[in-house]
Amino acid sequence: MSKWSGHMKRSKYSLENIVFNGINGLIMLFVIVVMIYPFWNTVAVSFNDAQDTLRGGIKLIPRVFSTYSYKAVFKNKLMITAAVNSVLRTVISTFLGVLIGSMIAYVLSRKELIGRKLITTYFLVTMYISAGLIPTYFLIKDLGMLNSFAVYVVPGLVSVYNIIIIKSFIQGLPDSLTEAAMVDGADHFRCYWQIVLPCCKPVLATVALWCAVGAWNQWFDTFLYCSSSDNLTTLQYEMMKLLSSSMQSGRDLSSIYGNGQQVANTITPTSIRAAVTIVASVPILVVYPFMQKYFVKGVTLGATKE
């Protein structure tokens, strides 16, 4: 036993392992720097004075600290309304999307479901075949969802990809869990709600994160269906308009805020883009660390079935 442990100890600290671990560590460090530096640089630019930013050379620390870019972003009177709408659509879409997706996944995972393969195939076909943008617009119009908050929630309630992920996870659970419950008199809804759903926390957290990120970053549906209604605007849509204006000239920015040349002298497209990027990213960055362990486990286990 001691001879084997000594051999393992020597092999653990062998030259090959030391070299491999060193190179692997350097590669990982390089990847981390490459991923973090652009975001950190954007933070530095967003907190730097706009006119000073035009000189260039901003790396990791603001040269002339200023929060005016963020003040300029939130000077838009519609920003509060847009933020509330974005939060509401993200929360409602995520909750309903996960709930309905998990219900459908549970039904499709049941072996006793008649025509299960045909129904699953029908769902899969919709992932590859779409009617297109114009027919979708007319469908939304005929359903009376133009300039309505429902257009933010209803069209995205069912995601086939999320259903397949949850279904694969459920099929990986032991059949004895639901069989024992049914023997004791539980119906399908009780099995789903009290047994299957608690066991699916990792994959549900993963799907919830996907739904939340998708809903939070969405602005094109606001542009298509609710652009004429200011009370239904979203944060991403307002920031998109701000970014589009900042790409043109400082005078366009001054016309947005109505402060004339003073705003044009204190806001630049570069500073506005940086501030908008941070404002749009922070909510997701705050939520992700709390769901990371479920996210990794859900992706790993939900994609395979033993």
C-alpha positions as CSV (number, residue, x, y, z in Angstrom):
1,M,0.0,0.0,0.0
2,S,2.8,2.4,0.9
3,K,4.6,1.5,-2.3
4,W,1.6,2.3,-4.4
5,S,0.9,5.6,-2.6
6,G,4.6,6.6,-3.0
7,H,4.4,5.9,-6.7
8,M,1.2,8.0,-7.0
9,K,2.8,10.8,-5.1
10,R,5.9,10.8,-7.4
11,S,3.7,10.6,-10.5
12,K,1.7,13.6,-9.2
13,Y,4.7,15.8,-9.0
14,S,6.5,14.4,-12.1
15,L,8.0,16.8,-14.6
16,E,5.3,16.0,-17.2
17,N,2.5,16.9,-14.8
18,I,4.2,20.1,-13.7
19,V,4.8,21.2,-17.3
20,F,1.2,20.3,-18.4
21,N,-0.4,22.1,-15.4
22,G,1.8,25.1,-16.0
23,I,0.9,25.4,-19.7
24,N,-2.8,24.7,-18.9
25,G,-2.8,27.4,-16.2
26,L,-1.2,29.9,-18.6
27,I,-3.7,29.2,-21.3
28,M,-6.6,29.6,-18.8
29,L,-5.1,32.8,-17.6
30,F,-4.9,34.1,-21.1
31,V,-8.5,33.2,-21.8
32,I,-9.6,34.9,-18.6
33,V,-7.8,38.1,-19.5
34,V,-9.1,38.1,-23.1
35,M,-12.7,37.7,-21.8
36,I,-12.5,40.2,-18.9
37,Y,-10.4,43.0,-20.4
38,P,-13.0,44.3,-23.0
39,F,-15.7,44.5,-20.3
40,W,-13.4,46.1,-17.8
41,N,-12.2,48.6,-20.4
42,T,-15.9,49.4,-21.2
43,V,-16.5,50.1,-17.5
44,A,-13.4,52.4,-17.4
45,V,-14.6,54.3,-20.5
46,S,-18.1,54.7,-19.2
47,F,-16.8,56.3,-16.0
48,N,-14.4,58.6,-17.8
49,D,-15.1,62.1,-18.9
50,A,-16.5,62.0,-22.4
51,Q,-14.3,64.7,-23.9
52,D,-11.2,63.2,-22.3
53,T,-12.1,59.8,-23.8
54,L,-11.7,61.2,-27.3
55,R,-7.9,61.4,-26.6
56,G,-7.8,57.7,-26.3
57,G,-5.5,55.7,-24.1
58,I,-8.1,54.5,-21.6
59,K,-7.2,51.0,-20.4
60,L,-8.3,49.8,-17.0
61,I,-8.8,52.9,-14.9
62,P,-10.7,56.1,-15.8
63,R,-8.3,59.0,-16.4
64,V,-10.8,61.7,-15.5
65,F,-13.6,60.2,-13.4
66,S,-17.1,61.3,-14.4
67,T,-20.6,59.8,-14.1
68,Y,-22.1,62.2,-16.6
69,S,-22.6,59.5,-19.2
70,Y,-24.8,57.5,-16.9
71,K,-26.7,60.7,-16.0
72,A,-27.2,61.3,-19.7
73,V,-28.6,57.8,-20.2
74,F,-31.2,58.2,-17.5
75,K,-32.1,61.7,-18.4
76,N,-34.5,60.2,-21.0
77,K,-38.0,60.6,-19.5
78,L,-39.1,57.2,-20.8
79,M,-36.2,55.3,-19.2
80,I,-38.0,54.5,-15.9
81,T,-41.1,53.3,-17.8
82,A,-38.9,51.3,-20.1
83,A,-37.0,49.7,-17.2
84,V,-40.2,48.7,-15.4
85,N,-41.6,47.2,-18.6
86,S,-38.3,45.3,-19.2
87,V,-38.3,43.9,-15.7
88,L,-42.0,42.9,-15.9
89,R,-41.7,41.2,-19.3
90,T,-38.5,39.3,-18.1
91,V,-40.1,38.1,-14.9
92,I,-43.5,37.1,-16.4
93,S,-42.0,35.5,-19.6
94,T,-39.4,33.5,-17.6
95,F,-42.0,32.2,-15.0
96,L,-44.6,31.3,-17.6
97,G,-42.0,30.0,-20.1
98,V,-40.5,27.6,-17.5
99,L,-43.8,26.5,-16.2
100,I,-45.5,25.8,-19.5
101,G,-42.3,24.3,-21.0
102,S,-41.8,21.9,-18.1
103,M,-45.5,20.8,-18.3
104,I,-45.2,20.0,-22.0
105,A,-41.9,18.3,-21.4
106,Y,-43.4,16.1,-18.6
107,V,-46.3,15.0,-20.9
108,L,-43.9,14.2,-23.8
109,S,-41.7,12.2,-21.5
110,R,-44.5,9.8,-20.5
111,K,-44.1,6.5,-22.3
112,E,-47.9,5.8,-22.1
113,L,-48.7,9.0,-24.2
114,I,-50.3,7.9,-27.4
115,G,-48.6,9.4,-30.5
116,R,-45.7,10.7,-28.4
117,K,-43.1,10.4,-31.2
118,L,-45.5,12.1,-33.8
119,I,-46.1,15.0,-31.4
120,T,-42.4,15.4,-30.6
121,T,-41.6,15.4,-34.4
122,Y,-44.3,18.0,-35.0
123,F,-42.7,20.2,-32.3
124,L,-39.2,19.7,-33.8
125,V,-40.4,20.7,-37.3
126,T,-41.3,24.2,-36.0
127,M,-37.7,24.7,-35.0
128,Y,-36.6,24.5,-38.7
129,I,-39.6,25.9,-40.6
130,S,-41.0,29.4,-40.0
131,A,-43.6,31.4,-41.8
132,G,-41.4,34.5,-41.8
133,L,-41.6,38.0,-40.4
134,I,-44.5,39.4,-42.5
135,P,-46.9,36.5,-41.8
136,T,-46.0,36.7,-38.1
137,Y,-46.7,40.4,-38.0
138,F,-50.1,39.9,-39.5
139,L,-50.8,37.1,-37.1
140,I,-50.0,39.3,-34.2
141,K,-52.2,42.0,-35.7
142,D,-55.1,39.6,-36.2
143,L,-54.8,38.4,-32.6
144,G,-55.1,42.0,-31.4
145,M,-51.8,42.1,-29.7
146,L,-50.4,45.2,-31.5
147,N,-49.5,47.9,-28.9
148,S,-50.3,45.4,-26.1
149,F,-48.1,44.1,-23.3
150,A,-49.3,40.6,-24.3
151,V,-47.1,40.7,-27.4
152,Y,-44.0,40.5,-25.0
153,V,-45.2,37.3,-23.4
154,V,-47.6,35.2,-25.5
155,P,-45.5,34.6,-28.7
156,G,-42.5,33.3,-26.7
157,L,-44.4,31.1,-24.2
158,V,-43.4,27.8,-25.9
159,S,-39.8,27.2,-26.8
160,V,-39.2,23.8,-28.4
161,Y,-35.5,23.8,-27.6
162,N,-36.2,24.4,-23.9
163,I,-38.9,21.6,-24.0
164,I,-36.4,19.1,-25.4
165,I,-33.8,20.0,-22.8
166,I,-36.3,19.6,-19.9
167,K,-37.7,16.4,-21.5
168,S,-34.3,14.8,-21.7
169,F,-33.6,15.7,-18.1
170,I,-36.9,14.2,-17.0
171,Q,-36.3,11.0,-18.9
172,G,-33.0,10.6,-17.1
173,L,-34.8,10.4,-13.7
174,P,-35.6,7.0,-12.3
175,D,-39.1,5.7,-13.4
176,S,-39.6,4.3,-9.9
177,L,-40.1,7.9,-8.5
178,T,-43.4,8.4,-10.4
179,E,-44.4,4.8,-10.4
180,A,-44.3,4.6,-6.6
181,A,-46.3,7.8,-6.3
182,M,-49.0,6.5,-8.7
183,V,-49.3,3.2,-6.8
184,D,-50.1,5.3,-3.8
185,G,-52.8,7.1,-5.7
186,A,-51.2,10.2,-7.0
187,D,-52.3,11.5,-10.4
188,H,-50.1,12.9,-13.1
189,F,-50.4,16.5,-12.0
190,R,-49.3,15.6,-8.5
191,C,-46.4,13.6,-9.8
192,Y,-45.3,16.5,-11.9
193,W,-45.7,19.2,-9.2
194,Q,-44.5,17.3,-6.1
195,I,-42.0,14.8,-7.5
196,V,-40.7,15.7,-11.0
197,L,-40.5,19.5,-10.6
198,P,-38.4,19.5,-7.4
199,C,-35.9,17.0,-9.1
200,C,-35.6,19.3,-12.1
201,K,-34.2,22.3,-10.3
202,P,-30.9,22.3,-12.2
203,V,-32.4,22.2,-15.7
204,L,-35.2,24.6,-14.8
205,A,-32.7,27.1,-13.5
206,T,-30.8,26.7,-16.7
207,V,-33.9,27.3,-18.9
208,A,-34.9,30.2,-16.6
209,L,-31.6,31.9,-17.2
210,W,-31.9,31.4,-21.0
211,C,-35.5,32.8,-20.9
212,A,-34.5,35.8,-18.8
213,V,-31.5,36.7,-20.9
214,G,-33.6,36.4,-24.1
215,A,-36.4,38.5,-22.7
216,W,-34.1,41.1,-21.2
217,N,-32.1,41.6,-24.4
218,Q,-35.1,41.7,-26.7
219,W,-35.9,45.0,-28.5
220,F,-36.9,44.1,-32.0
221,D,-40.5,43.1,-31.0
222,T,-40.9,46.5,-29.3
223,F,-39.8,48.1,-32.6
224,L,-42.2,46.0,-34.7
225,Y,-45.3,45.9,-32.5
226,C,-45.2,48.7,-29.9
227,S,-43.0,51.5,-31.3
228,S,-46.0,53.9,-31.4
229,S,-46.8,53.4,-27.8
230,D,-44.4,55.1,-25.3
231,N,-45.9,53.4,-22.3
232,L,-45.0,50.0,-23.7
233,T,-41.4,50.9,-24.5
234,T,-38.6,48.7,-23.1
235,L,-35.1,49.5,-21.8
236,Q,-33.3,47.8,-24.6
237,Y,-35.4,49.6,-27.2
238,E,-34.7,53.0,-25.7
239,M,-31.0,52.2,-25.5
240,M,-31.0,51.1,-29.1
241,K,-32.5,54.4,-30.1
242,L,-29.9,56.2,-28.1
243,L,-27.1,54.2,-29.6
244,S,-28.4,54.8,-33.1
245,S,-28.4,58.5,-32.4
246,S,-24.9,58.4,-30.9
247,M,-23.6,56.8,-34.1
248,Q,-24.5,59.9,-36.1
249,S,-23.2,63.0,-34.2
250,G,-23.1,64.8,-30.9
251,R,-25.7,67.3,-32.2
252,D,-28.2,64.4,-32.6
253,L,-27.6,63.6,-28.9
254,S,-28.2,67.1,-27.9
255,S,-31.5,67.1,-29.7
256,I,-32.6,64.1,-27.7
257,Y,-32.0,65.7,-24.3
258,G,-32.8,69.3,-25.4
259,N,-29.8,70.9,-23.8
260,G,-28.3,72.3,-26.9
261,Q,-24.5,72.5,-27.4
262,Q,-23.9,71.9,-23.7
263,V,-24.9,68.3,-24.0
264,A,-23.1,67.9,-27.3
265,N,-19.9,69.0,-25.5
266,T,-20.2,66.6,-22.6
267,I,-21.5,63.5,-24.4
268,T,-19.8,61.6,-27.1
269,P,-20.9,58.4,-29.0
270,T,-18.1,56.4,-27.4
271,S,-19.0,57.3,-23.8
272,I,-22.7,56.7,-24.4
273,R,-22.1,53.3,-26.0
274,A,-20.0,52.3,-23.0
275,A,-22.6,53.5,-20.5
276,V,-25.5,51.8,-22.3
277,T,-23.5,48.5,-22.6
278,I,-22.9,48.5,-18.8
279,V,-26.5,49.4,-17.9
280,A,-27.8,46.6,-20.1
281,S,-25.4,44.0,-18.8
282,V,-25.4,44.6,-15.1
283,P,-28.8,43.0,-14.3
284,I,-27.8,39.7,-15.9
285,L,-24.4,39.8,-14.3
286,V,-26.0,40.2,-10.9
287,V,-28.4,37.2,-11.4
288,Y,-26.0,34.8,-13.0
289,P,-23.7,34.0,-10.0
290,F,-26.7,32.8,-8.0
291,M,-27.7,30.4,-10.8
292,Q,-24.3,29.3,-12.0
293,K,-24.1,25.9,-10.1
294,Y,-27.6,25.0,-11.4
295,F,-26.7,26.3,-14.9
296,V,-23.6,24.1,-15.3
297,K,-25.4,21.0,-13.8
298,G,-28.5,21.6,-15.9
299,V,-26.6,21.8,-19.2
300,T,-24.5,18.7,-18.4
301,L,-27.3,16.5,-17.3
302,G,-30.2,17.9,-19.4
303,A,-28.4,17.2,-22.6
304,T,-27.7,13.5,-22.1
305,K,-29.6,10.4,-21.0
306,E,-28.0,7.3,-19.6
